[in-house]
Amino acid sequence: MIDRAGLAAFLRHRREALQPEDVGLPRGRRRRTAGLRREEVATLCHLSADYYSRLEQERGPNPSEQLIASIAQGLHLTLDERDHLYRLAGHQPPSRGAASEHISPGLLRILDRLADTPAEVVTELGETLRQTPLGVSLTGDLTRYTGPARSLGYRWFTDPACRARYHPEDHDLHSRVFASGLRQMVTLRGPDSWAAHLQRDLLDRSAEFRGFWNEQEVGVRYSHVKRFVHPEVGTLEVTCQALLDPDQSHSLLVYTAAPGTESHEKLQFLSVLSASA
């Protein structure tokens, strides 16, 4: 059963504890509100301002689990705070660990400060949970997929259009990395895991995947340099750095180009396009 008073009080407290710079927003000169405004939180949570306001006023319909997940992420809650929010709303908290899609506040704070850098948070199966605006400009919106297609490795073997953003000379390495990585995840997570489901589906659907899977390779990795092919600026050579959140099995991937290079100039141009968009 929903605890409306407890839910409203907790939401107000967490909203007032957050500062604009904590979530990548400008402070502005005339800010008088303690913490964030309700309208700002609603935007972060992908809700209407009216709906969010009613929750803080102990009114409105019972929020769904999906809405609570959006609010927990928008308010940059820890896992304990997220679970508390679910219980206040009358729901059982989702599982933690590898299956969780709740990004830790620490990773979010870093991501929010990378507005001028291509970056994304991904799961261990290559599912993109969030991107910076310049990340979307570089690779396209990778958060729009649903079901198995959320995994880049799955799309690689089932959707030929997926490969257009990657340099053709690197396609063979991508295939080996995805097959090798999925093999390790199946072994780690077990035959009933989502990784195992993806593996079985790919074996049925892709002869190419079956070929790489039968190679029995493990531990195949990229170098730090990746090459993307952008439809407007052409090939970019970037360095990929990864920051791992071991509690959630999420990785923050940050893409940079060496100053003075043609790729650096192209990223700057994409940054201008992203800002105008």
C-alpha positions as CSV (number, residue, x, y, z in Angstrom):
1,M,0.0,0.0,0.0
2,I,1.3,3.4,-0.9
3,D,2.4,5.7,1.9
4,R,1.4,9.1,0.3
5,A,2.6,11.3,3.2
6,G,5.9,9.4,3.5
7,L,6.4,9.4,-0.3
8,A,5.7,13.2,-0.5
9,A,8.1,14.0,2.3
10,F,10.9,11.9,0.9
11,L,10.5,13.4,-2.5
12,R,10.6,16.9,-1.2
13,H,13.6,16.2,1.0
14,R,15.6,14.6,-1.9
15,R,14.6,17.4,-4.3
16,E,15.7,20.1,-1.8
17,A,19.0,18.3,-1.1
18,L,20.0,18.4,-4.8
19,Q,21.8,21.4,-6.3
20,P,21.6,22.3,-10.0
21,E,25.3,21.6,-10.5
22,D,24.7,18.1,-9.0
23,V,22.7,17.2,-12.1
24,G,24.4,19.2,-14.7
25,L,22.1,22.2,-14.7
26,P,23.1,25.9,-14.6
27,R,22.4,27.6,-11.3
28,G,21.4,31.0,-12.7
29,R,21.5,34.3,-10.9
30,R,17.9,34.6,-9.5
31,R,17.6,31.1,-7.9
32,R,15.8,31.3,-4.5
33,T,14.5,27.8,-4.3
34,A,16.3,25.4,-1.8
35,G,17.7,22.7,-4.1
36,L,15.9,22.0,-7.4
37,R,12.6,23.3,-8.6
38,R,9.8,20.8,-9.1
39,E,9.8,21.6,-12.8
40,E,13.5,20.7,-13.0
41,V,13.0,17.4,-11.2
42,A,10.1,16.6,-13.5
43,T,12.3,17.1,-16.5
44,L,15.0,14.9,-15.1
45,C,12.5,12.2,-14.3
46,H,10.7,12.5,-17.7
47,L,7.4,13.4,-16.1
48,S,5.0,16.3,-16.4
49,A,5.5,19.0,-13.8
50,D,1.9,18.7,-12.8
51,Y,2.2,14.9,-12.1
52,Y,5.3,15.3,-10.1
53,S,3.8,18.2,-8.1
54,R,0.8,16.1,-7.2
55,L,3.1,13.4,-5.8
56,E,4.7,16.0,-3.5
57,Q,1.3,17.2,-2.5
58,E,0.0,13.7,-1.5
59,R,-2.4,13.7,-4.5
60,G,-2.8,11.9,-7.8
61,P,-2.8,8.3,-9.0
62,N,-0.6,5.6,-7.6
63,P,2.7,5.8,-9.5
64,S,3.7,2.7,-11.4
65,E,7.0,0.8,-11.0
66,Q,8.3,2.3,-14.2
67,L,7.5,5.9,-13.0
68,I,9.2,5.2,-9.7
69,A,12.3,3.9,-11.5
70,S,12.4,7.2,-13.5
71,I,12.0,9.3,-10.4
72,A,14.8,7.3,-8.5
73,Q,17.1,7.9,-11.4
74,G,16.2,11.5,-11.9
75,L,16.8,12.3,-8.2
76,H,20.2,10.5,-8.3
77,L,19.2,8.1,-5.5
78,T,21.5,5.5,-4.1
79,L,20.3,1.9,-4.2
80,D,19.1,2.0,-0.6
81,E,17.2,5.3,-1.3
82,R,15.8,3.7,-4.5
83,D,14.5,0.7,-2.6
84,H,13.0,2.9,0.1
85,L,11.2,4.9,-2.6
86,Y,9.7,1.8,-4.1
87,R,8.4,0.7,-0.7
88,L,6.9,4.1,0.0
89,A,5.1,3.8,-3.4
90,G,3.8,0.3,-2.5
91,H,6.1,-1.7,-4.8
92,Q,8.7,-4.4,-4.2
93,P,12.1,-3.0,-5.0
94,P,13.8,-4.5,-8.1
95,S,16.8,-6.8,-7.9
96,R,20.3,-5.4,-7.5
97,G,23.5,-6.5,-9.1
98,A,24.1,-7.3,-12.8
99,A,20.4,-7.2,-13.7
100,S,19.9,-3.7,-12.3
101,E,19.5,-0.7,-14.6
102,H,19.7,1.9,-11.8
103,I,22.8,4.0,-12.5
104,S,24.7,4.9,-9.3
105,P,24.8,8.6,-8.3
106,G,28.6,8.6,-8.6
107,L,28.5,7.6,-12.3
108,L,25.6,10.1,-13.0
109,R,27.5,13.0,-11.4
110,I,30.5,12.3,-13.7
111,L,28.3,11.8,-16.8
112,D,26.5,15.1,-16.0
113,R,29.8,16.9,-16.1
114,L,30.7,15.6,-19.6
115,A,28.4,17.7,-21.6
116,D,31.2,18.5,-24.1
117,T,32.4,14.9,-24.4
118,P,31.0,11.8,-26.0
119,A,30.2,9.3,-23.2
120,E,27.7,6.6,-22.3
121,V,26.8,4.3,-19.4
122,V,26.4,0.7,-20.5
123,T,25.6,-2.6,-18.9
124,E,27.8,-5.7,-19.0
125,L,25.8,-6.8,-22.1
126,G,26.4,-3.6,-24.0
127,E,23.0,-2.1,-23.3
128,T,23.3,1.7,-23.3
129,L,21.4,3.2,-20.3
130,R,22.3,6.9,-20.8
131,Q,24.4,9.1,-23.2
132,T,25.7,12.6,-23.2
133,P,24.3,14.8,-26.0
134,L,27.7,14.6,-27.8
135,G,27.6,10.8,-27.4
136,V,24.2,10.8,-29.2
137,S,25.8,12.9,-32.0
138,L,28.7,10.5,-32.4
139,T,26.9,7.1,-32.3
140,G,23.2,7.9,-32.6
141,D,20.6,7.4,-29.8
142,L,21.4,4.0,-28.5
143,T,18.9,4.2,-25.6
144,R,15.9,3.9,-28.0
145,Y,16.0,0.1,-28.4
146,T,13.9,-2.4,-26.6
147,G,14.1,-6.1,-25.8
148,P,17.2,-8.1,-27.0
149,A,18.0,-5.3,-29.5
150,R,19.1,-3.1,-26.5
151,S,22.4,-5.1,-26.6
152,L,24.9,-3.7,-29.1
153,G,26.3,-7.2,-29.6
154,Y,22.8,-8.6,-30.4
155,R,22.2,-5.8,-32.9
156,W,25.6,-6.4,-34.4
157,F,24.6,-9.9,-35.6
158,T,20.9,-9.2,-36.3
159,D,20.7,-5.7,-37.8
160,P,23.2,-4.9,-40.6
161,A,22.5,-1.2,-40.3
162,C,24.0,-1.2,-36.9
163,R,27.5,-1.6,-38.4
164,A,27.4,1.7,-40.4
165,R,28.9,3.7,-37.6
166,Y,31.9,1.5,-37.3
167,H,34.9,1.4,-39.6
168,P,34.7,-1.6,-42.0
169,E,38.2,-2.7,-41.3
170,D,37.3,-3.2,-37.6
171,H,34.1,-5.3,-38.2
172,D,35.8,-8.6,-37.8
173,L,37.3,-7.5,-34.4
174,H,33.9,-6.3,-33.2
175,S,32.3,-9.6,-34.0
176,R,35.0,-11.5,-32.1
177,V,34.8,-9.2,-29.1
178,F,31.0,-9.5,-28.9
179,A,31.0,-13.3,-29.2
180,S,33.9,-13.6,-26.7
181,G,32.3,-11.3,-24.2
182,L,28.9,-13.0,-24.4
183,R,30.6,-16.4,-23.8
184,Q,32.2,-15.0,-20.6
185,M,28.8,-13.6,-19.5
186,V,27.0,-16.8,-20.1
187,T,29.6,-18.7,-18.0
188,L,29.5,-16.1,-15.3
189,R,25.7,-15.6,-15.0
190,G,24.5,-19.1,-15.8
191,P,22.2,-20.9,-18.2
192,D,19.0,-19.1,-16.9
193,S,20.5,-15.6,-17.3
194,W,19.6,-12.9,-19.9
195,A,23.1,-13.4,-21.4
196,A,22.2,-17.1,-22.0
197,H,18.9,-16.1,-23.6
198,L,20.7,-13.7,-26.0
199,Q,23.2,-16.5,-26.8
200,R,20.5,-19.0,-27.7
201,D,18.6,-16.4,-29.8
202,L,21.7,-15.5,-31.7
203,L,22.6,-19.1,-32.4
204,D,19.1,-19.5,-34.0
205,R,19.2,-16.3,-35.9
206,S,22.7,-15.6,-37.1
207,A,25.0,-18.0,-39.0
208,E,27.8,-15.5,-38.6
209,F,27.4,-15.5,-34.8
210,R,27.4,-19.3,-34.8
211,G,30.7,-19.3,-36.7
212,F,32.4,-16.9,-34.2
213,W,30.8,-18.7,-31.2
214,N,32.3,-22.1,-32.4
215,E,35.7,-20.5,-32.3
216,Q,35.5,-20.8,-28.5
217,E,37.4,-17.5,-28.0
218,V,37.5,-15.7,-24.6
219,G,39.2,-12.5,-23.5
220,V,39.2,-10.8,-26.9
221,R,39.4,-7.1,-26.3
222,Y,39.7,-3.8,-28.1
223,S,42.7,-1.6,-28.0
224,H,42.0,1.8,-26.4
225,V,41.5,3.3,-29.9
226,K,38.1,3.0,-31.7
227,R,37.2,4.2,-35.1
228,F,33.7,5.5,-35.8
229,V,32.2,6.5,-39.2
230,H,29.9,9.5,-38.8
231,P,27.4,10.3,-41.6
232,E,28.4,14.0,-41.6
233,V,32.1,14.2,-40.7
234,G,33.4,10.9,-41.8
235,T,35.9,8.7,-39.8
236,L,36.9,9.7,-36.3
237,E,39.6,7.9,-34.3
238,V,39.0,8.2,-30.6
239,T,40.4,6.8,-27.4
240,C,37.9,5.0,-25.1
241,Q,38.4,5.0,-21.4
242,A,36.2,3.0,-19.1
243,L,35.2,3.5,-15.5
244,L,33.6,0.5,-13.9
245,D,30.9,0.5,-11.1
246,P,31.5,-3.0,-9.7
247,D,28.3,-3.0,-7.6
248,Q,26.1,-2.5,-10.6
249,S,28.2,-4.0,-13.4
250,H,27.9,-0.8,-15.3
251,S,30.7,1.0,-17.2
252,L,31.0,4.6,-18.0
253,L,32.7,4.9,-21.5
254,V,34.3,8.2,-22.4
255,Y,35.5,8.9,-25.9
256,T,38.2,11.5,-26.5
257,A,40.5,12.5,-29.4
258,A,44.1,13.7,-29.2
259,P,44.3,17.6,-29.4
260,G,45.5,18.9,-32.7
261,T,44.3,15.8,-34.7
262,E,41.7,15.8,-37.4
263,S,39.4,13.7,-35.2
264,H,39.6,16.3,-32.4
265,E,38.5,19.0,-34.9
266,K,35.6,16.8,-36.0
267,L,34.5,16.2,-32.4
268,Q,34.5,19.9,-31.9
269,F,32.3,20.4,-35.0
270,L,29.9,17.7,-33.7
271,S,29.8,19.5,-30.4
272,V,28.6,22.6,-32.2
273,L,26.0,20.6,-34.0
274,S,24.9,19.0,-30.8
275,A,24.5,22.3,-29.0
276,S,22.4,23.8,-31.9
277,A,20.2,20.7,-31.9
